[in-house]
C-alpha cells in the first residue's frame, strides 16, 4: 500500500490528517442508525462515513496519499469492528455526486480488499439521483439480510421522494 499521512483522533470517531501541501482533512464515523430504523436487527451497528477538507484557501494538486490514508482508515475500522456497517451518501448538492461515486468505486476496485464488501444503490427520482453505498465485513453474520435491507431501503426512499 502507498505511504499515508499520520492520523490523529481529536474527538471520538473523528480523525484528522494534514497533507504535504498543508491541506487539513477530517474523516468521521458517526451514528447512522436512523437511516435503517426499520431494521432493528442491525440498525445500532450502522455508522455513516464521510470526509471533508477543512481549509479550502488554496488549490492543491492530486495527492495519492489522501486516498491511501482514507482507505487505510476505513479498512482498519471495519477489520477491528466486524459487526459494524458503514453507510455513505455521495453528496450531490454541488452536482458532483456521480463523480464521487465513481471515485469511491475506483478506490474500492483498485484496493481489492479481500474481507470488505461494498454495495451500491442509487435513489432515482425525476429531478435527482442520490448514490449511496454500504461497506461491511465479508464475515458479518447478517450480511445477506443487510444487503437485502439496503436494496429495499433505496427503493422505498425513492418512492417516498417521488411522492413529494
Buried (B, 14 or more C-beta within 10 A) or exposed (E): EEEBBEBEEEEEEEBBBBBEEEBEBBBBBEEBBEBBEEBEEBBBBBBBBBBEEEEEEEEBEEBEBBBBBBBBBBBEBBEEBBBBBBBBBBEBEEEEBEEBBEEBBEBBEEBEBEEBBBBBBBBBBEEEBBBBBBBBBEEBEBBEEBBEBBEEBBEEBBEEBEEE
